[in-house]
Amino acid sequence: VQLQASGGGLVQTGGSLVVSCEASGDIFSTYLMGWFRQGPGKEREFVAAISWSGGNTYYSDSVKGRFTISRDNAKNTMWLQMNTLKSEDTAVYYCAARKDYGSSTWADIIYGAEHWGKGTLVTVSS
């Protein structure tokens, strides 16, 4: 599967932004999906994950309550709605995918993502 993230940009502290990830090349609904980010001078970190159906989601503590991950399998697209943005949310955001064979856990996408898209830069400025 090929992934393409988009929607990044410059936003003020406290503002909102939505980034998207469009998939192609395989059946989107067979993939566990996730968002990761890499801030300046930092290692890449997990942000959020969503099950193949969209019925289950999982977030890092740093974004829980502020970010919402969602997907539409008919549109082969995943989104990350980011609210109440902080300067520490500044990062390149990457979408990732791992084939779901029916017994996947969140650790599978967090530590074993198989496909990565090019990132989209989100800059939060005061």
N, C-alpha and C positions, 0 to 999 in steps of 0.2 A: 504494500500500500504506500502511496505517496501522500505526503502531508504538506500543506501550505498554510502558514499562519499569516494573519493580516489584522489590521485595525489599530496598531500601535500609534502612539503620538504623544504630544505634550499636553499635560493636564495639570490643573492647579491642585494643591493640597486640599483634600476634602471633596474633590470632584469624583466623577465617575467615568468609566470607559469600558467598552466591550471589545474584546479581541476574539477573532474567529479562526477556526481551523477547518479547512476544506480537504477532504480525503478523496483519493481516486485510485483506481487500479485494483481494487478488491472489494469484497462485500463489507461495507462499513460496519454493519451490525454484528459482525463476528469479532470485533475488536474491543478490548478494554482500552479506554482512552485516558490521557492525563495531560495536565499542564505542569510545566516546570519553568523555572526562571533562573537567570544568572545576573546578579547585580555587579556593579563595577568593583573589581578587586575581590569578588567573592566566588565561591564554588557554586555550581548549579545545584538548585534545591527543588524539592517537590512542592507543588502548590495545591493541586486538586486532582481527583480522579473520578471517573464515572463508569458505571457498568455498561455492558453492551446494550441493554434496554433503556438505560437512562434512569432506571428506577432506584438505583443506589448510588450515593455519592460519598466522597471522603475528602477531608480538607486538612491541610496543615494547621497547626494552632495559630500561626501568624496571620492567617487570612480568614479563619473561621468566623462566620457572622458578617463578614464584609464582602466576600467573593461568592459567586454562585456559578457552578459549572452546569452546563446543559448540553444536550445533543438532539439532533433530528436525523434519524437514520434515513428517512426518505430524501433528505437534502444532502446527505453525506457530510454533515457539518456539525462541529462542536463549537461552543462559545464559552467564554469566561467573562461574566459580568463582574466588574470591579467597582465597588463603592467605597466611599470614605477613604480615598487613597491617601497614602502617607509617603513621605520622601523615601522611606526605606523600601517602598514597592517599586522604585525605579530599577528596571532590569530589562534584559532581553527575555521575552516570554517564548517558550517553545512548546509545541504540542507533540505528543508522543503516543504510540500505539503498541499494543501487544495482543497477539491473537488469543482469543478466549476459547479454550477447549472445554469449557463447562465446569471447571473446578478452580478457576482463578481466584486469587486473593489480592488484596490491595498491594501486598508486597511484590506481586508479580509485575505490576506496572511501575511501582516506585523504584525497584532495584533491577528490573529486567525488561525495560522498554526495548522493543526491537526495531522500531521505526521512528525516525525523528524528522520534523520539518525544520525549515530554516526559521529562525526566530523573528519576532517583531518587537521593536524597541518601545517601551513605555517609560516616559520620563515624567516624574511628578515633581513639580516645582512650586515653591512658595512665592 
